[in-house]
Amino acid sequence: MRKLASVQRIWKLEPIEGADRIELASILGWKVVVNKGQFREMDLAIYFEVDSFLPIAPEFEFLRPSSYRKSDLLGEGFRLRTMKFRGQISQGLVLPIDTFPDLAENKDKIEIGMDVTELLGVRKWEEEERATTDGTILGSLPYCVPKTDETRVQAEPGLMEEFGNKIYYISTKMDGSSHSIALDEDGFHICGHKYEYKDDGISSFYEFVKKRGYLPKIEAFYNENNLATFVIQGEFCAPGIQKNRQKLKKPEWFVFTMIINGARVGLDKMVEYCEELGMETVPIEEVGTDLMEHYPTVESLLLRANGKHPNGCRKEGIVIRTVNPWTSSILNDYLSMKVVSNSYLLQKEA
């Protein structure tokens, strides 16, 4: 689970040109604007990531003018998003531990990295259109289908070092809705980001899959290779989803992960199998070795994440993985991270 709120250390404080009341704090790989004099370097504090949805509570009332939101999906609260102060990008919120009585009373038990998301009632902000593009819920994700959340590099900068001299690839992060097709001993499972959906004519993705003729192709591949489980995951992009920033005229599904018998498939095999099944992968922008030689800092990766789709619209960012799947000791999962463009975020919130 993503740590939306956690105890972190302020590694560095820097002045902001032309600003007398605010300064810039470095936390993990994030840069956050804070009140000047509120913290000292090496202080522990509570850090709330961007896309957090904070509850209505006295501690957060100062956010009301800029961040109050009310949605049918989540109710009332305060949404944290990428913002700019005096020309400085700020991502997230930092508050002293003493702001929260339950934490202040137990300071001796507080450790760096401690997850306080649930304790403070923080949830992830979800766009309401995600709840209207999937269909009728059949149940939670099947055991063979993992959730498709990627870790942002700012949240775990140590991931950069884990790439070492492994061959990596960079793909475009498509701006749509995550969907999966899975086949196991119980048959097909058509899934969105969190749930499996019924074949009742309501799910636009289910209808897309049937129209493209994917199911018989997947079943033939499954049987020919005597598989136990076969999972294909990708980004469903179409008019009406996430403002259709790729300006597609018709729906498309861009595959980013294949899992065979519980193991992720490498890049070359994924491309090969997609060609065999008549599917399109996410755009592959770059393949190389020694990631940190090319991109030694988080800031350099953020610059790399900038760019535009062929239609001229800003792309959301990039995803970086090893060509051959490698397990990360930080994630306890396959080594992978996303870098979301700050230019995209600022334009999206404009």
C-alpha positions as a Markdown table, in Angstrom:
| # | Residue | x | y | z |
|---|---|---|---|---|
| 1 | Met | 0.0 | 0.0 | 0.0 |
| 2 | Arg | 1.2 | 3.5 | -0.8 |
| 3 | Lys | 2.2 | 5.6 | 2.2 |
| 4 | Leu | 0.1 | 8.7 | 1.7 |
| 5 | Ala | 1.1 | 10.0 | 5.1 |
| 6 | Ser | 4.3 | 9.0 | 6.9 |
| 7 | Val | 7.0 | 10.1 | 9.3 |
| 8 | Gln | 9.9 | 11.4 | 7.3 |
| 9 | Arg | 13.1 | 13.4 | 7.9 |
| 10 | Ile | 13.6 | 16.9 | 6.5 |
| 11 | Trp | 17.1 | 16.5 | 4.9 |
| 12 | Lys | 17.5 | 20.0 | 3.6 |
| 13 | Leu | 16.0 | 23.5 | 3.8 |
| 14 | Glu | 16.7 | 26.1 | 1.1 |
| 15 | Pro | 15.7 | 29.7 | 0.6 |
| 16 | Ile | 13.2 | 30.7 | -2.1 |
| 17 | Glu | 14.3 | 33.7 | -4.1 |
| 18 | Gly | 12.1 | 36.7 | -3.3 |
| 19 | Ala | 10.3 | 35.0 | -0.5 |
| 20 | Asp | 10.5 | 36.1 | 3.1 |
| 21 | Arg | 7.9 | 33.8 | 4.8 |
| 22 | Ile | 8.5 | 30.5 | 3.0 |
| 23 | Glu | 11.3 | 28.1 | 2.2 |
| 24 | Leu | 11.9 | 24.8 | 0.4 |
| 25 | Ala | 12.1 | 21.5 | 2.3 |
| 26 | Ser | 13.6 | 18.3 | 0.8 |
| 27 | Ile | 11.9 | 15.1 | 2.0 |
| 28 | Leu | 12.8 | 11.8 | 0.3 |
| 29 | Gly | 12.9 | 12.9 | -3.3 |
| 30 | Trp | 10.2 | 15.5 | -3.0 |
| 31 | Lys | 10.4 | 19.3 | -2.8 |
| 32 | Val | 7.8 | 21.0 | -0.5 |
| 33 | Val | 7.2 | 24.6 | 0.3 |
| 34 | Val | 7.0 | 25.2 | 4.1 |
| 35 | Asn | 6.7 | 28.2 | 6.4 |
| 36 | Lys | 10.1 | 29.7 | 7.2 |
| 37 | Gly | 11.4 | 28.8 | 10.7 |
| 38 | Gln | 8.8 | 26.1 | 11.2 |
| 39 | Phe | 11.4 | 23.3 | 10.8 |
| 40 | Arg | 15.1 | 22.7 | 11.1 |
| 41 | Glu | 17.2 | 20.4 | 9.0 |
| 42 | Met | 17.0 | 16.7 | 10.2 |
| 43 | Asp | 13.7 | 17.3 | 12.0 |
| 44 | Leu | 11.2 | 14.5 | 11.8 |
| 45 | Ala | 7.8 | 15.5 | 10.5 |
| 46 | Ile | 4.6 | 14.2 | 9.0 |
| 47 | Tyr | 4.7 | 14.2 | 5.2 |
| 48 | Phe | 1.5 | 13.9 | 3.1 |
| 49 | Glu | 2.1 | 13.0 | -0.5 |
| 50 | Val | 0.4 | 14.6 | -3.5 |
| 51 | Asp | -3.0 | 13.0 | -4.4 |
| 52 | Ser | -3.7 | 12.5 | -0.7 |
| 53 | Phe | -7.3 | 13.3 | 0.3 |
| 54 | Leu | -7.3 | 14.6 | 3.9 |
| 55 | Pro | -10.3 | 14.4 | 6.2 |
| 56 | Ile | -12.2 | 17.4 | 7.5 |
| 57 | Ala | -10.4 | 18.1 | 10.8 |
| 58 | Pro | -9.1 | 21.2 | 12.6 |
| 59 | Glu | -5.5 | 20.4 | 11.7 |
| 60 | Phe | -6.2 | 20.8 | 8.0 |
| 61 | Glu | -8.7 | 23.7 | 8.0 |
| 62 | Phe | -6.0 | 26.1 | 6.8 |
| 63 | Leu | -6.2 | 24.2 | 3.5 |
| 64 | Arg | -9.9 | 25.0 | 2.9 |
| 65 | Pro | -9.4 | 28.0 | 0.5 |
| 66 | Ser | -7.1 | 26.1 | -1.8 |
| 67 | Ser | -7.8 | 22.4 | -1.4 |
| 68 | Tyr | -11.4 | 21.8 | -0.3 |
| 69 | Arg | -13.2 | 19.2 | -2.5 |
| 70 | Lys | -16.5 | 17.4 | -2.3 |
| 71 | Ser | -17.2 | 14.4 | -4.4 |
| 72 | Asp | -19.9 | 11.7 | -4.6 |
| 73 | Leu | -17.2 | 9.1 | -4.5 |
| 74 | Leu | -15.2 | 10.3 | -1.4 |
| 75 | Gly | -17.3 | 12.9 | 0.3 |
| 76 | Glu | -15.7 | 16.1 | 1.7 |
| 77 | Gly | -12.1 | 16.7 | 2.4 |
| 78 | Phe | -8.9 | 18.4 | 1.2 |
| 79 | Arg | -7.1 | 17.3 | -1.9 |
| 80 | Leu | -3.3 | 17.8 | -2.1 |
| 81 | Arg | -2.0 | 18.5 | -5.6 |
| 82 | Thr | 1.1 | 19.9 | -7.2 |
| 83 | Met | 1.2 | 23.7 | -6.7 |
| 84 | Lys | 3.5 | 26.6 | -7.3 |
| 85 | Phe | 4.6 | 29.3 | -4.8 |
| 86 | Arg | 6.8 | 32.2 | -5.9 |
| 87 | Gly | 7.8 | 30.1 | -9.0 |
| 88 | Gln | 8.7 | 27.1 | -6.9 |
| 89 | Ile | 6.9 | 23.8 | -7.5 |
| 90 | Ser | 5.7 | 22.2 | -4.2 |
| 91 | Gln | 4.4 | 18.6 | -4.0 |
| 92 | Gly | 2.7 | 17.5 | -0.8 |
| 93 | Leu | 2.3 | 18.9 | 2.7 |
| 94 | Val | 4.6 | 18.8 | 5.7 |
| 95 | Leu | 3.3 | 19.3 | 9.3 |
| 96 | Pro | 5.0 | 19.0 | 12.7 |
| 97 | Ile | 4.4 | 15.8 | 14.6 |
| 98 | Asp | 3.0 | 17.9 | 17.5 |
| 99 | Thr | 0.1 | 18.9 | 15.2 |
| 100 | Phe | -1.4 | 15.5 | 16.0 |
| 101 | Pro | -2.0 | 14.7 | 19.7 |
| 102 | Asp | -2.0 | 11.0 | 19.3 |
| 103 | Leu | 1.4 | 11.1 | 17.7 |
| 104 | Ala | 2.8 | 13.8 | 20.0 |
| 105 | Glu | 2.0 | 11.7 | 23.0 |
| 106 | Asn | 3.9 | 8.7 | 21.7 |
| 107 | Lys | 7.0 | 10.4 | 20.3 |
| 108 | Asp | 9.3 | 7.7 | 21.7 |
| 109 | Lys | 7.6 | 5.1 | 19.5 |
| 110 | Ile | 7.9 | 7.2 | 16.3 |
| 111 | Glu | 10.3 | 6.0 | 13.6 |
| 112 | Ile | 11.3 | 7.4 | 10.2 |
| 113 | Gly | 9.2 | 5.8 | 7.5 |
| 114 | Met | 6.3 | 5.0 | 9.9 |
| 115 | Asp | 3.0 | 4.8 | 8.0 |
| 116 | Val | 0.3 | 7.0 | 9.6 |
| 117 | Thr | -2.1 | 7.0 | 6.6 |
| 118 | Glu | -4.9 | 5.1 | 8.3 |
| 119 | Leu | -4.3 | 6.7 | 11.7 |
| 120 | Leu | -4.8 | 10.2 | 10.3 |
| 121 | Gly | -7.8 | 9.1 | 8.1 |
| 122 | Val | -6.0 | 9.9 | 4.8 |
| 123 | Arg | -7.3 | 8.4 | 1.5 |
| 124 | Lys | -6.1 | 8.5 | -2.1 |
| 125 | Trp | -7.9 | 11.1 | -4.2 |
| 126 | Glu | -9.8 | 9.3 | -7.0 |
| 127 | Glu | -11.2 | 10.9 | -10.1 |
| 128 | Glu | -14.9 | 10.3 | -10.2 |
| 129 | Glu | -14.8 | 9.3 | -13.9 |
| 130 | Arg | -12.9 | 6.1 | -12.8 |
| 131 | Ala | -16.1 | 4.9 | -11.1 |
| 132 | Thr | -18.2 | 5.4 | -14.3 |
| 133 | Thr | -16.0 | 3.7 | -17.0 |
| 134 | Asp | -15.7 | 0.2 | -15.7 |
| 135 | Gly | -19.1 | -1.5 | -15.4 |
| 136 | Thr | -21.0 | -3.7 | -13.0 |
| 137 | Ile | -18.8 | -5.0 | -10.2 |
| 138 | Leu | -18.5 | -8.8 | -10.0 |
| 139 | Gly | -16.0 | -8.8 | -7.1 |
| 140 | Ser | -12.5 | -7.9 | -6.0 |
| 141 | Leu | -9.5 | -8.6 | -8.2 |
| 142 | Pro | -8.8 | -12.3 | -8.7 |
| 143 | Tyr | -5.7 | -13.8 | -6.9 |
| 144 | Cys | -3.6 | -13.7 | -10.1 |
| 145 | Val | -4.2 | -10.1 | -10.9 |
| 146 | Pro | -2.0 | -7.6 | -9.0 |
| 147 | Lys | -3.0 | -3.9 | -8.6 |
| 148 | Thr | -1.1 | -1.7 | -11.0 |
| 149 | Asp | 0.1 | 1.0 | -8.8 |
| 150 | Glu | 3.6 | 2.3 | -9.6 |
| 151 | Thr | 5.8 | 3.9 | -7.0 |
| 152 | Arg | 6.9 | 7.5 | -7.7 |
| 153 | Val | 10.7 | 8.0 | -7.7 |
| 154 | Gln | 10.3 | 10.9 | -5.2 |
| 155 | Ala | 8.7 | 8.5 | -2.7 |
| 156 | Glu | 11.6 | 6.0 | -3.0 |
| 157 | Pro | 14.7 | 7.7 | -4.4 |
| 158 | Gly | 16.8 | 4.6 | -3.5 |
| 159 | Leu | 15.1 | 2.7 | -6.4 |
| 160 | Met | 17.5 | 4.6 | -8.7 |
| 161 | Glu | 20.5 | 2.9 | -7.2 |
| 162 | Glu | 18.9 | -0.5 | -7.5 |
| 163 | Phe | 18.9 | -0.2 | -11.2 |
| 164 | Gly | 22.7 | -0.3 | -11.1 |
| 165 | Asn | 24.1 | -1.4 | -14.5 |
| 166 | Lys | 21.1 | -3.5 | -15.4 |
| 167 | Ile | 19.5 | -2.9 | -18.8 |
| 168 | Tyr | 16.5 | -0.6 | -18.3 |
| 169 | Tyr | 13.8 | 0.7 | -20.5 |
| 170 | Ile | 11.6 | 3.8 | -20.4 |
| 171 | Ser | 8.1 | 3.7 | -21.6 |
| 172 | Thr | 5.5 | 6.5 | -21.9 |
| 173 | Lys | 3.0 | 6.6 | -19.0 |
| 174 | Met | -0.3 | 6.7 | -20.8 |
| 175 | Asp | -3.1 | 8.8 | -19.3 |
| 176 | Gly | -6.1 | 6.5 | -19.1 |
| 177 | Ser | -7.6 | 3.8 | -16.9 |
| 178 | Ser | -5.8 | 0.7 | -15.8 |
| 179 | His | -7.5 | -2.6 | -17.0 |
| 180 | Ser | -6.5 | -6.2 | -17.0 |
| 181 | Ile | -7.4 | -9.4 | -18.8 |
| 182 | Ala | -6.7 | -12.7 | -17.0 |
| 183 | Leu | -7.3 | -16.3 | -17.7 |
| 184 | Asp | -7.0 | -19.2 | -15.2 |
| 185 | Glu | -8.7 | -22.5 | -14.4 |
| 186 | Asp | -11.9 | -20.6 | -13.7 |
| 187 | Gly | -12.0 | -18.9 | -17.0 |
| 188 | Phe | -11.6 | -15.3 | -18.1 |
| 189 | His | -11.5 | -12.3 | -15.7 |
| 190 | Ile | -12.0 | -8.8 | -17.1 |
| 191 | Cys | -10.8 | -6.2 | -14.5 |
| 192 | Gly | -10.5 | -2.5 | -13.8 |
| 193 | His | -8.0 | -1.0 | -11.3 |
| 194 | Lys | -9.7 | -2.5 | -8.3 |
| 195 | Tyr | -12.5 | -4.8 | -9.3 |
| 196 | Glu | -13.6 | -7.6 | -11.7 |
| 197 | Tyr | -16.5 | -6.8 | -13.9 |
| 198 | Lys | -19.5 | -8.6 | -15.3 |
| 199 | Asp | -20.1 | -9.3 | -19.0 |
| 200 | Asp | -23.5 | -7.5 | -19.0 |
| 201 | Gly | -23.0 | -5.0 | -21.8 |
| 202 | Ile | -22.2 | -2.1 | -19.4 |
| 203 | Ser | -18.4 | -2.3 | -19.2 |
| 204 | Ser | -16.9 | -0.3 | -22.0 |
| 205 | Phe | -13.6 | -2.2 | -21.7 |
| 206 | Tyr | -15.3 | -5.6 | -21.7 |
| 207 | Glu | -17.1 | -4.6 | -24.9 |
| 208 | Phe | -13.8 | -3.3 | -26.4 |
| 209 | Val | -12.1 | -6.7 | -25.6 |
| 210 | Lys | -14.9 | -8.6 | -27.3 |
| 211 | Lys | -15.0 | -6.3 | -30.3 |
| 212 | Arg | -11.2 | -6.7 | -30.8 |
| 213 | Gly | -11.5 | -10.5 | -30.7 |
| 214 | Tyr | -8.9 | -10.8 | -27.9 |
| 215 | Leu | -10.5 | -13.6 | -25.9 |
| 216 | Pro | -10.2 | -16.4 | -28.4 |
| 217 | Lys | -6.6 | -15.4 | -29.2 |
| 218 | Ile | -5.7 | -15.4 | -25.5 |
| 219 | Glu | -7.4 | -18.7 | -24.9 |
| 220 | Ala | -5.5 | -20.3 | -27.9 |
| 221 | Phe | -2.2 | -18.9 | -26.5 |
| 222 | Tyr | -3.0 | -20.2 | -23.0 |
| 223 | Asn | -3.8 | -23.7 | -24.2 |
| 224 | Glu | -0.9 | -24.0 | -26.7 |
| 225 | Asn | 1.6 | -23.1 | -23.9 |
| 226 | Asn | -0.2 | -25.2 | -21.3 |
| 227 | Leu | -0.4 | -22.2 | -18.9 |
| 228 | Ala | -1.9 | -22.1 | -15.4 |
| 229 | Thr | -2.4 | -18.3 | -15.3 |
| 230 | Phe | -2.0 | -15.6 | -17.9 |
| 231 | Val | -2.5 | -12.0 | -17.1 |
| 232 | Ile | -2.2 | -9.0 | -19.4 |
| 233 | Gln | -2.4 | -5.5 | -18.0 |
| 234 | Gly | -2.5 | -2.2 | -19.8 |
| 235 | Glu | -3.9 | 1.4 | -19.9 |
| 236 | Phe | -7.3 | 1.8 | -21.5 |
| 237 | Cys | -7.5 | 5.2 | -23.3 |
| 238 | Ala | -10.5 | 6.5 | -25.1 |
| 239 | Pro | -12.8 | 9.5 | -25.5 |
| 240 | Gly | -14.4 | 10.2 | -22.2 |
| 241 | Ile | -11.6 | 8.8 | -20.0 |
| 242 | Gln | -9.2 | 11.2 | -18.3 |
| 243 | Lys | -10.1 | 13.9 | -20.7 |
| 244 | Asn | -8.6 | 11.8 | -23.6 |
| 245 | Arg | -5.3 | 13.7 | -23.6 |
| 246 | Gln | -4.0 | 11.4 | -26.4 |
| 247 | Lys | -6.9 | 12.8 | -28.5 |
| 248 | Leu | -7.8 | 9.3 | -29.6 |
| 249 | Lys | -10.8 | 9.0 | -32.0 |
| 250 | Lys | -11.6 | 5.5 | -30.8 |
| 251 | Pro | -10.7 | 3.3 | -27.7 |
| 252 | Glu | -7.2 | 1.7 | -27.5 |
| 253 | Trp | -5.5 | -0.4 | -24.9 |
| 254 | Phe | -1.7 | -0.1 | -24.3 |
| 255 | Val | -0.2 | -3.2 | -22.7 |
| 256 | Phe | 2.5 | -2.5 | -20.1 |
| 257 | Thr | 2.7 | -5.8 | -18.1 |
| 258 | Met | 2.3 | -9.5 | -18.9 |
| 259 | Ile | 2.4 | -12.2 | -16.2 |
| 260 | Ile | 2.7 | -15.9 | -17.0 |
| 261 | Asn | 2.2 | -18.5 | -14.2 |
| 262 | Gly | 2.8 | -15.7 | -11.6 |
| 263 | Ala | 6.0 | -14.4 | -13.1 |
| 264 | Arg | 6.4 | -11.1 | -15.0 |
| 265 | Val | 7.5 | -11.4 | -18.6 |
| 266 | Gly | 10.5 | -9.4 | -19.8 |
| 267 | Leu | 10.3 | -6.6 | -22.3 |
| 268 | Asp | 11.3 | -8.6 | -25.4 |
| 269 | Lys | 8.8 | -11.4 | -24.8 |
| 270 | Met | 6.1 | -8.9 | -23.9 |
| 271 | Val | 6.5 | -7.2 | -27.3 |
| 272 | Glu | 6.7 | -10.6 | -29.1 |
| 273 | Tyr | 3.5 | -11.9 | -27.5 |
| 274 | Cys | 1.7 | -8.6 | -28.1 |
| 275 | Glu | 2.5 | -8.9 | -31.8 |
| 276 | Glu | 1.2 | -12.5 | -31.8 |
| 277 | Leu | -2.0 | -11.5 | -30.0 |
| 278 | Gly | -2.5 | -8.3 | -32.1 |
| 279 | Met | -2.1 | -6.0 | -29.2 |
| 280 | Glu | -0.3 | -2.7 | -28.8 |
| 281 | Thr | 2.3 | -2.0 | -26.1 |
| 282 | Val | 2.9 | 1.3 | -24.4 |
| 283 | Pro | 5.4 | 3.4 | -26.4 |
| 284 | Ile | 9.0 | 2.4 | -25.6 |
| 285 | Glu | 11.0 | 5.6 | -25.5 |
| 286 | Glu | 14.5 | 4.4 | -24.5 |
| 287 | Val | 16.5 | 1.3 | -23.7 |
| 288 | Gly | 19.9 | 1.6 | -22.0 |
| 289 | Thr | 22.3 | 0.6 | -19.3 |
| 290 | Asp | 23.5 | 2.3 | -16.1 |
| 291 | Leu | 20.4 | 4.5 | -15.4 |
| 292 | Met | 22.2 | 6.8 | -12.9 |
| 293 | Glu | 25.0 | 7.6 | -15.4 |
| 294 | His | 22.4 | 9.1 | -17.6 |
| 295 | Tyr | 20.0 | 10.4 | -14.9 |
| 296 | Pro | 22.0 | 10.9 | -11.7 |
| 297 | Thr | 19.3 | 12.8 | -9.8 |
| 298 | Val | 15.6 | 12.9 | -9.2 |
| 299 | Glu | 15.6 | 16.3 | -10.9 |
| 300 | Ser | 17.2 | 14.9 | -14.0 |
| 301 | Leu | 14.5 | 12.2 | -14.2 |
| 302 | Leu | 11.8 | 14.8 | -13.8 |
| 303 | Leu | 13.2 | 16.7 | -16.8 |
| 304 | Arg | 13.3 | 13.4 | -18.7 |
| 305 | Ala | 9.6 | 12.9 | -17.9 |
| 306 | Asn | 8.6 | 16.1 | -19.8 |
| 307 | Gly | 7.4 | 15.7 | -23.3 |
| 308 | Lys | 4.4 | 15.5 | -25.6 |
| 309 | His | 2.3 | 12.9 | -27.3 |
| 310 | Pro | 2.4 | 12.9 | -31.1 |
| 311 | Asn | -0.8 | 15.1 | -31.1 |
| 312 | Gly | 1.1 | 17.8 | -29.2 |
| 313 | Cys | -0.5 | 17.3 | -25.8 |
| 314 | Arg | 1.7 | 17.0 | -22.7 |
| 315 | Lys | 2.3 | 13.4 | -21.7 |
| 316 | Glu | 1.8 | 12.4 | -18.1 |
| 317 | Gly | 5.3 | 11.1 | -17.6 |
| 318 | Ile | 7.4 | 7.9 | -17.9 |
| 319 | Val | 7.7 | 4.5 | -16.3 |
| 320 | Ile | 11.2 | 2.9 | -15.8 |
| 321 | Arg | 11.7 | -0.9 | -15.5 |
| 322 | Thr | 14.5 | -3.4 | -16.1 |
| 323 | Val | 14.3 | -5.2 | -19.4 |
| 324 | Asn | 14.6 | -8.5 | -17.6 |
| 325 | Pro | 12.4 | -8.5 | -14.4 |
| 326 | Trp | 14.4 | -7.9 | -11.2 |
| 327 | Thr | 13.1 | -8.0 | -7.7 |
| 328 | Ser | 13.6 | -4.8 | -5.7 |
| 329 | Ser | 14.6 | -5.1 | -2.0 |
| 330 | Ile | 12.9 | -1.8 | -1.3 |
| 331 | Leu | 9.6 | -2.7 | -2.9 |
| 332 | Asn | 9.6 | -6.5 | -2.3 |
| 333 | Asp | 8.3 | -6.6 | -5.8 |
| 334 | Tyr | 9.6 | -6.2 | -9.3 |
| 335 | Leu | 11.9 | -3.2 | -9.8 |
| 336 | Ser | 9.8 | -0.4 | -11.4 |
| 337 | Met | 9.1 | 3.3 | -10.8 |
| 338 | Lys | 7.2 | 6.1 | -12.4 |
| 339 | Val | 8.2 | 9.7 | -12.9 |
| 340 | Val | 5.3 | 12.1 | -13.4 |
| 341 | Ser | 6.0 | 15.3 | -15.3 |
| 342 | Asn | 5.6 | 18.4 | -13.1 |
| 343 | Ser | 4.7 | 20.4 | -16.3 |
| 344 | Tyr | 1.9 | 17.9 | -16.9 |
| 345 | Leu | 0.7 | 18.2 | -13.3 |
| 346 | Leu | 0.6 | 22.0 | -13.3 |
| 347 | Gln | -1.2 | 22.1 | -16.6 |
| 348 | Lys | -3.7 | 19.4 | -15.4 |
| 349 | Glu | -4.5 | 21.5 | -12.3 |
| 350 | Ala | -4.7 | 24.8 | -14.2 |
